[in-house]
Amino acid sequence: MESERSESESPKDSSTDEKPSDDDNEEMSLSKLPHEPLRLIFLELPIVDRIRIQRVNKMWEVVSKQSWLSCKSLTFKVDDWGCKYWSKGGIDQVSFEKILQRCSQSLRRIDFSNYYGPDKTKLTKKNASLFTMIAKCCPNITALNIGRLEVDAKGIECLAHRYSKLTEFCIGKSYAIKAEQLSGPLTLLFRNNNNLQHVELNIASDGKCLLELNPVIMKKLAVVNGFGAEQTICLALKRFENLHSFGITNYANYADKRQFDDNDESYMNLMLKAIRASSQSLQELTIRSILFNTNIDSNIFIYFKNLRKLVIEGDAVKLDLGIAIEHCKKLTCINLTLFPVTDDKMATIMRLPELRELHLSNLRKITDAIFINRMASLKVFSCTQCPHLTEAGLKSLLENSSKNLERLTIAECPNVNLDNLSNLAKEATGSRSNGPLLKILVKQTDELLLVVDKKVTRLSDYLELVEFVYE
């Protein structure tokens, strides 16, 4: 009996000494990780997951709260939140305040330009309370982008009284507010934030607020030409000597059009001439015009020989791109949307010695002929809704830039077959023994639809296919 009992109770069979399961081992190993690696991992998680992991154990709760103290930027991208917040009517202020309190002293930037919801004014029905809450919870905010929020004069006045440390401020389109209504509040905001270096006014402006900006430290500026305040805007632009980036959008309504003579010198020309003081420092230039013809003197670009990035958007922009490009040999990035450019003008672009990125969207006149030149320096190429580009052209692109091309994006190009493109890319990258991985990003549907997932397929050691899934 004694021997039977001792045998039955031997350590080998004892229930108290069972071998831990794989799940138990995983949990034990995770709990033993040092705090710092965990904190860095938690920082990469979406907001929803960072809140959920606090329930795992007390140690994870502590580390998760510590990770929030390293959060410097808060956006409203779906990937950053990890949930379809719009499906429940947006993000209420109570939940938003809890997030802000977690970030507390560390948060420096809040960006509403990505906010998506059935009612984009959901967060601003009480503008003053929203901005006051942000300032109270996170007093060290230096960058504020309210690009998708409908604001009123009182909301901007609240910003002017609550914030004095801003270095970046961006406001989006607000059709319900006239320029003169925001003139005073914006002037006060800029006067109280004399460290502003980055300002984007994507609204019609009378230009008076621009005179309050410190011309010495301003680095990035975007304005809208509203047909009527050009003299004041040009007066402000002439003061800036160190701009790195300048953007101008031609905004007008039909009442403005009746007072505008196409034969007169383009107001946009006047503004481009006004920033000649920044000609040596200017590296990025954006020009947009969709509603009415905007004639631009291509010889103005002789002042911008140090340009690195050029963005032209709109079929109303009238510019001899070939002449302009000849003046800007240092360009590394070009982005063209709805611009009526032809193959011969594109050839000038393709011959740029330092071209690294080329983005083409809705270009109806270009064909495969643009790819005949060797583009050894090109690293990124994207093409959206270009109906005359085919697989033959992309084959030439891959052959002429196969060693350095890192990203190829194709969206809604009817003459490009995904399977054929994948095979062409395999052939082009087959000779790579080192160098970068080529990623092909394929967007088969309307780009305005919301991306909810992506499928990644590794085709070879140097080729990866990324397909976006839309809702």
C-alpha positions as CSV (number, residue, x, y, z in Angstrom):
1,M,0.0,0.0,0.0
2,E,2.8,2.3,0.9
3,S,4.6,1.7,-2.3
4,E,1.4,2.1,-4.2
5,R,0.6,5.4,-2.5
6,S,4.1,6.8,-3.1
7,E,4.0,5.7,-6.7
8,S,0.6,7.3,-7.3
9,E,1.7,10.5,-5.6
10,S,5.1,10.7,-7.4
11,P,6.1,14.1,-8.7
12,K,5.8,12.9,-12.3
13,D,2.0,12.4,-11.9
14,S,1.3,15.2,-9.5
15,S,-1.4,17.7,-10.7
16,T,0.4,20.5,-8.9
17,D,3.5,20.1,-11.0
18,E,2.0,19.9,-14.4
19,K,4.0,21.3,-17.3
20,P,2.8,24.8,-18.2
21,S,1.0,25.1,-21.4
22,D,2.3,27.1,-24.4
23,D,-0.1,29.9,-23.6
24,D,1.1,30.0,-20.0
25,N,4.7,30.1,-21.1
26,E,3.9,33.0,-23.5
27,E,2.1,35.0,-20.8
28,M,5.0,34.4,-18.4
29,S,7.6,35.4,-21.0
30,L,5.6,38.5,-21.8
31,S,5.3,39.5,-18.2
32,K,9.0,39.2,-17.8
33,L,9.8,41.6,-20.6
34,P,11.5,44.9,-19.4
35,H,9.3,47.9,-19.4
36,E,11.1,49.9,-22.0
37,P,10.7,47.4,-24.9
38,L,7.0,47.0,-24.0
39,R,6.5,50.7,-23.9
40,L,8.0,51.1,-27.4
41,I,5.8,48.2,-28.7
42,F,2.6,49.8,-27.1
43,L,3.5,53.1,-28.8
44,E,3.0,51.4,-32.2
45,L,-0.4,50.0,-31.4
46,P,-3.7,51.7,-32.4
47,I,-5.5,53.7,-29.7
48,V,-8.2,51.1,-29.1
49,D,-5.6,48.3,-28.5
50,R,-3.5,50.5,-26.2
51,I,-6.6,50.9,-24.0
52,R,-7.5,47.2,-24.1
53,I,-4.1,45.9,-23.2
54,Q,-4.4,47.7,-19.8
55,R,-6.7,44.8,-18.8
56,V,-4.1,42.1,-19.3
57,N,-2.4,42.6,-16.0
58,K,-1.3,45.3,-13.7
59,M,2.2,45.5,-15.1
60,W,0.8,46.1,-18.6
61,E,-1.5,48.7,-17.3
62,V,1.4,50.6,-15.8
63,V,3.5,50.3,-19.0
64,S,0.5,51.3,-21.2
65,K,-0.1,54.5,-19.2
66,Q,3.7,55.3,-19.4
67,S,3.5,54.8,-23.2
68,W,0.8,57.5,-23.5
69,L,3.3,60.0,-21.8
70,S,5.5,59.6,-24.9
71,C,2.7,60.4,-27.4
72,K,3.6,63.6,-29.2
73,S,1.1,63.5,-32.1
74,L,-2.6,62.7,-32.3
75,T,-4.4,62.2,-35.6
76,F,-7.8,60.9,-36.7
77,K,-6.6,58.3,-39.2
78,V,-8.4,55.1,-39.0
79,D,-5.2,53.1,-38.7
80,D,-4.2,55.3,-35.7
81,W,-7.5,54.7,-33.9
82,G,-7.9,51.0,-34.9
83,C,-11.7,51.3,-35.1
84,K,-14.5,52.7,-37.3
85,Y,-15.2,55.6,-35.0
86,W,-17.5,57.2,-37.6
87,S,-20.0,54.2,-37.4
88,K,-21.1,55.4,-34.0
89,G,-21.5,59.0,-35.0
90,G,-17.9,60.2,-34.5
91,I,-15.9,60.6,-31.3
92,D,-17.7,62.3,-28.5
93,Q,-15.9,64.9,-26.4
94,V,-16.0,62.8,-23.2
95,S,-14.0,60.0,-24.9
96,F,-11.7,62.5,-26.6
97,E,-11.0,64.3,-23.3
98,K,-10.0,61.0,-21.7
99,I,-7.5,60.4,-24.5
100,L,-6.1,63.9,-24.1
101,Q,-5.7,63.4,-20.4
102,R,-3.6,60.3,-21.0
103,C,-1.2,62.2,-23.3
104,S,-1.1,65.2,-20.9
105,Q,2.1,67.1,-21.0
106,S,3.7,65.2,-23.9
107,L,1.3,65.9,-26.7
108,R,2.6,68.6,-29.2
109,R,0.4,68.1,-32.3
110,I,-3.3,67.5,-33.0
111,D,-4.4,66.9,-36.6
112,F,-8.1,67.0,-37.5
113,S,-7.4,67.0,-41.2
114,N,-8.1,63.2,-41.3
115,Y,-11.3,63.3,-39.3
116,Y,-13.9,61.2,-41.0
117,G,-17.5,61.0,-40.0
118,P,-21.1,61.4,-41.1
119,D,-21.1,64.9,-39.6
120,K,-17.7,66.5,-39.8
121,T,-18.9,69.3,-37.4
122,K,-19.6,66.7,-34.7
123,L,-16.6,67.8,-32.7
124,T,-17.2,71.5,-33.2
125,K,-20.8,72.2,-32.2
126,K,-19.2,73.9,-29.3
127,N,-16.0,75.1,-30.7
128,A,-14.9,77.1,-27.7
129,S,-15.4,74.2,-25.3
130,L,-13.4,71.8,-27.6
131,F,-10.4,74.1,-28.0
132,T,-10.5,75.1,-24.3
133,M,-10.5,71.4,-23.4
134,I,-7.5,70.7,-25.6
135,A,-5.5,73.6,-24.1
136,K,-6.4,72.6,-20.6
137,C,-5.5,68.9,-20.9
138,C,-2.5,69.4,-23.2
139,P,-0.9,72.8,-22.5
140,N,2.2,72.2,-24.6
141,I,0.4,72.0,-28.0
142,T,2.6,73.6,-30.7
143,A,0.9,72.3,-33.9
144,L,-2.8,72.4,-34.7
145,N,-4.4,71.4,-37.9
146,I,-8.2,72.0,-38.0
147,G,-8.4,71.1,-41.7
148,R,-11.7,69.2,-41.7
149,L,-13.5,71.2,-39.0
150,E,-16.1,73.7,-39.7
151,V,-15.2,76.7,-37.4
152,D,-16.7,80.1,-36.8
153,A,-15.1,83.4,-35.7
154,K,-15.7,82.6,-32.0
155,G,-13.8,79.3,-32.4
156,I,-10.8,81.1,-33.8
157,E,-11.0,83.8,-31.2
158,C,-10.9,81.1,-28.5
159,L,-7.7,79.7,-30.2
160,A,-6.2,83.2,-30.1
161,H,-6.8,83.6,-26.4
162,R,-5.9,80.0,-25.4
163,Y,-2.7,79.3,-27.5
164,S,0.5,81.3,-27.6
165,K,3.1,78.5,-28.4
166,L,1.9,77.5,-31.8
167,T,4.6,76.9,-34.5
168,E,2.2,75.3,-37.0
169,F,-1.4,76.2,-37.8
170,C,-3.6,74.9,-40.7
171,I,-7.2,75.7,-41.4
172,G,-9.4,74.1,-44.1
173,K,-12.1,75.2,-46.4
174,S,-15.1,76.9,-44.7
175,Y,-17.6,78.0,-47.3
176,A,-20.1,79.3,-44.8
177,I,-17.7,82.0,-43.5
178,K,-16.6,85.1,-45.4
179,A,-13.0,86.2,-45.4
180,E,-13.8,89.4,-43.5
181,Q,-15.4,87.5,-40.7
182,L,-12.2,85.6,-39.9
183,S,-9.9,88.5,-40.6
184,G,-9.9,89.9,-37.0
185,P,-9.7,86.5,-35.2
186,L,-6.9,85.2,-37.5
187,T,-5.0,88.5,-37.1
188,L,-5.2,88.1,-33.3
189,L,-4.2,84.4,-33.4
190,F,-1.1,85.2,-35.5
191,R,-0.2,88.2,-33.3
192,N,-0.3,86.1,-30.2
193,N,1.7,83.2,-31.7
194,N,4.8,85.0,-32.9
195,N,6.7,81.7,-33.2
196,L,4.6,80.4,-36.1
197,Q,6.8,78.8,-38.8
198,H,4.2,76.8,-40.8
199,V,0.8,78.3,-41.8
200,E,-1.8,77.0,-44.2
201,L,-4.8,79.1,-45.0
202,N,-7.0,77.0,-47.2
203,I,-9.7,79.7,-47.1
204,A,-10.2,83.0,-48.8
205,S,-8.3,85.7,-46.8
206,D,-8.0,89.5,-47.0
207,G,-4.3,89.1,-46.3
208,K,-4.2,91.3,-43.2
209,C,-3.4,88.4,-40.9
210,L,-0.3,87.5,-42.9
211,L,1.2,90.8,-42.0
212,E,1.3,89.6,-38.4
213,L,3.6,86.6,-39.2
214,N,7.2,86.9,-38.3
215,P,8.9,87.1,-41.7
216,V,12.3,85.9,-40.4
217,I,11.2,82.5,-39.0
218,M,8.4,81.6,-41.4
219,K,9.4,78.4,-43.3
220,K,6.1,77.1,-44.9
221,L,3.2,79.1,-46.1
222,A,0.1,78.2,-48.2
223,V,-2.5,80.9,-49.2
224,V,-5.6,81.2,-51.3
225,N,-6.0,83.8,-54.0
226,G,-9.5,85.2,-53.4
227,F,-9.5,87.9,-56.2
228,G,-9.7,91.1,-54.2
229,A,-7.0,90.9,-51.5
230,E,-4.0,90.4,-53.8
231,Q,-2.3,93.6,-53.0
232,T,-2.3,93.0,-49.3
233,I,-1.3,89.3,-49.7
234,C,1.6,90.4,-52.1
235,L,2.7,93.0,-49.6
236,A,2.9,90.3,-46.9
237,L,4.7,87.8,-49.2
238,K,7.4,90.4,-50.1
239,R,8.5,90.4,-46.4
240,F,9.4,86.7,-46.3
241,E,13.0,85.8,-47.1
242,N,13.4,82.3,-45.8
243,L,10.4,80.3,-47.1
244,H,11.2,76.7,-47.8
245,S,7.7,75.9,-49.0
246,F,5.0,78.0,-50.7
247,G,1.6,77.0,-51.9
248,I,-1.1,79.0,-53.7
249,T,-4.6,78.0,-54.7
250,N,-6.7,80.0,-57.1
251,Y,-10.0,80.3,-55.4
252,A,-12.9,82.3,-57.0
253,N,-16.7,82.3,-57.2
254,Y,-18.7,83.5,-60.2
255,A,-19.1,86.9,-58.7
256,D,-15.3,87.2,-58.6
257,K,-15.1,86.0,-62.2
258,R,-17.3,88.9,-63.5
259,Q,-14.7,91.3,-62.2
260,F,-11.7,89.4,-63.5
261,D,-10.2,89.9,-67.0
262,D,-8.3,87.0,-68.4
263,N,-6.2,89.4,-70.4
264,D,-4.9,91.0,-67.3
265,E,-1.7,89.7,-65.7
266,S,-2.6,86.7,-63.6
267,Y,-2.9,87.4,-59.9
268,M,-1.0,84.2,-59.3
269,N,1.9,85.6,-61.4
270,L,1.9,88.6,-59.0
271,M,2.1,86.4,-56.0
272,L,4.9,84.2,-57.5
273,K,6.9,87.4,-58.2
274,A,6.2,88.6,-54.6
275,I,8.1,85.6,-53.1
276,R,11.3,86.3,-55.1
277,A,12.9,87.3,-51.8
278,S,12.8,83.6,-50.9
279,S,14.1,82.4,-54.2
280,Q,17.3,81.0,-52.8
281,S,15.6,79.1,-49.9
282,L,12.4,78.0,-51.7
283,Q,12.5,74.2,-52.2
284,E,8.8,73.3,-52.5
285,L,6.1,75.1,-54.7
286,T,2.5,74.1,-55.1
287,I,0.1,75.7,-57.6
288,R,-3.6,74.8,-57.8
289,S,-6.3,76.2,-60.1
290,I,-9.5,74.4,-61.2
291,L,-12.3,76.9,-61.6
292,F,-10.9,79.5,-64.0
293,N,-8.0,79.7,-66.3
294,T,-4.8,80.9,-64.6
295,N,-2.1,81.9,-66.9
296,I,1.4,81.7,-65.4
297,D,4.5,83.0,-67.0
298,S,6.9,80.1,-67.2
299,N,9.9,82.4,-67.1
300,I,9.1,83.2,-63.5
301,F,10.7,79.9,-62.6
302,I,14.1,81.3,-63.4
303,Y,13.9,82.7,-59.8
304,F,13.3,79.2,-58.3
305,K,16.4,77.3,-59.5
306,N,16.7,75.6,-56.1
307,L,13.3,74.0,-56.2
308,R,13.2,70.3,-55.1
309,K,9.5,69.6,-55.3
310,L,6.9,71.0,-57.7
311,V,3.1,70.3,-57.4
312,I,0.7,71.4,-60.1
313,E,-3.0,70.6,-59.7
314,G,-5.9,71.6,-61.9
315,D,-6.8,71.7,-65.6
316,A,-7.1,75.5,-65.4
317,V,-3.4,76.0,-64.9
318,K,-1.9,77.4,-68.1
319,L,1.8,77.0,-67.9
320,D,4.6,75.9,-70.4
321,L,5.9,73.2,-68.2
322,G,8.8,72.5,-70.5
323,I,10.3,76.0,-70.1
324,A,9.6,76.0,-66.4
325,I,11.4,72.7,-65.9
326,E,14.4,73.9,-67.8
327,H,15.0,76.5,-65.1
328,C,14.7,74.0,-62.3
329,K,17.2,71.2,-62.8
330,K,17.4,70.3,-59.1
331,L,13.9,69.0,-58.9
332,T,13.6,65.6,-57.2
333,C,9.8,65.3,-56.8
334,I,7.0,66.3,-59.2
335,N,3.3,65.8,-58.7
336,L,0.9,66.5,-61.5
337,T,-2.9,66.2,-61.1
338,L,-5.5,67.1,-63.9
339,F,-2.8,69.1,-65.6
340,P,-3.1,69.1,-69.4
341,V,0.5,68.1,-70.0
342,T,1.6,66.3,-73.2
343,D,4.3,63.7,-74.0
344,D,6.8,66.2,-75.3
345,K,6.6,68.3,-72.1
346,M,6.8,65.1,-69.9
347,A,10.0,64.2,-71.7
348,T,11.6,67.2,-70.1
349,I,10.6,66.0,-66.7
350,M,11.9,62.4,-67.3
351,R,15.3,63.8,-68.2
352,L,15.8,65.5,-64.9
353,P,19.1,64.2,-63.5
354,E,18.0,64.0,-59.9
355,L,14.3,63.0,-60.2
356,R,13.4,60.7,-57.3
357,E,9.6,60.8,-57.2
358,L,7.0,61.2,-59.9
359,H,3.2,61.2,-59.2
360,L,0.7,61.4,-62.1
361,S,-3.0,61.6,-61.6
362,N,-5.8,62.2,-64.1
363,L,-3.5,63.0,-67.0
364,R,-5.5,62.4,-70.2
365,K,-2.9,63.3,-72.8
366,I,0.1,61.3,-71.9
367,T,1.0,57.9,-73.4
368,D,3.7,55.2,-73.0
369,A,6.1,57.4,-74.9
370,I,7.0,59.2,-71.7
371,F,9.0,56.2,-70.6
372,I,11.5,56.0,-73.4
373,N,14.2,57.8,-71.4
374,R,16.4,56.0,-68.8
375,M,15.4,57.1,-65.3
376,A,18.2,55.6,-63.1
377,S,17.5,57.9,-60.2
378,L,13.7,57.3,-60.0
379,K,12.7,55.6,-56.7
380,V,8.9,56.3,-56.5
381,F,6.3,56.3,-59.3
382,S,2.6,56.5,-58.9
383,C,-0.1,56.6,-61.6
384,T,-3.9,57.2,-61.0
385,Q,-6.6,57.4,-63.7
386,C,-4.2,57.7,-66.7
387,P,-6.2,55.9,-69.4
388,H,-3.5,55.8,-72.1
389,L,-0.8,54.2,-70.0
390,T,-0.4,50.5,-70.6
391,E,1.6,47.5,-69.4
392,A,4.1,48.1,-72.3
393,G,4.9,51.5,-70.9
394,L,5.3,50.2,-67.3
395,K,7.6,47.5,-68.7
396,S,9.8,50.3,-70.1
397,L,9.7,52.0,-66.8
398,L,10.7,48.9,-64.9
399,E,13.6,48.2,-67.3
400,N,14.8,51.8,-67.3
401,S,14.8,52.1,-63.5
402,S,14.8,48.5,-62.2
403,K,17.8,48.9,-59.9
404,N,16.5,51.8,-57.9
405,L,12.7,51.8,-58.1
406,E,11.3,51.1,-54.6
407,R,7.6,51.9,-55.0
408,L,5.2,51.6,-57.9
409,T,1.6,52.6,-57.3
410,I,-1.1,51.9,-59.9
411,A,-4.8,53.0,-59.4
412,E,-7.7,52.8,-61.8
413,C,-5.7,52.5,-65.0
414,P,-7.9,50.5,-67.3
415,N,-5.1,49.3,-69.6
416,V,-3.0,47.7,-66.8
417,N,-3.6,44.1,-65.8
418,L,-2.5,43.2,-62.3
419,D,-1.2,39.7,-63.2
420,N,0.7,40.9,-66.2
421,L,2.2,43.8,-64.2
422,S,3.3,41.3,-61.5
423,N,5.1,39.1,-64.0
424,L,6.8,42.1,-65.6
425,A,8.0,43.2,-62.2
426,K,9.3,39.8,-61.4
427,E,11.4,39.8,-64.6
428,A,12.7,43.3,-64.0
429,T,13.7,42.6,-60.4
430,G,15.0,39.1,-61.2
431,S,18.6,40.3,-61.7
432,R,18.7,42.1,-58.4
433,S,21.2,40.6,-56.0
434,N,21.1,43.6,-53.6
435,G,19.4,46.9,-53.4
436,P,15.9,47.9,-52.4
437,L,12.7,45.9,-52.2
438,L,10.2,47.0,-54.9
439,K,6.7,47.4,-53.5
440,I,3.8,47.5,-56.0
441,L,0.7,49.2,-54.5
442,V,-2.5,48.4,-56.4
443,K,-5.7,50.4,-55.9
444,Q,-8.3,49.0,-58.1
445,T,-11.3,51.1,-57.1
446,D,-12.1,54.7,-56.3
447,E,-9.4,56.2,-54.1
448,L,-11.9,58.2,-52.2
449,L,-13.4,55.1,-50.7
450,L,-12.1,54.2,-47.2
451,V,-9.3,51.7,-47.0
452,V,-10.2,49.1,-44.4
453,D,-7.5,46.5,-45.0
454,K,-4.6,45.6,-47.2
455,K,-3.3,42.3,-48.6
456,V,0.5,41.9,-48.8
457,T,2.0,39.2,-51.0
458,R,5.7,38.5,-51.2
459,L,6.4,37.6,-54.8
460,S,10.2,37.3,-54.6
461,D,13.1,38.4,-52.5
462,Y,13.0,41.8,-54.1
463,L,9.3,42.2,-54.9
464,E,6.2,42.7,-52.8
465,L,2.6,43.2,-53.9
466,V,0.2,45.3,-51.7
467,E,-3.5,45.3,-52.6
468,F,-5.8,47.7,-50.8
469,V,-9.3,46.5,-49.7
470,Y,-12.0,49.1,-49.6
471,E,-15.2,49.4,-47.7
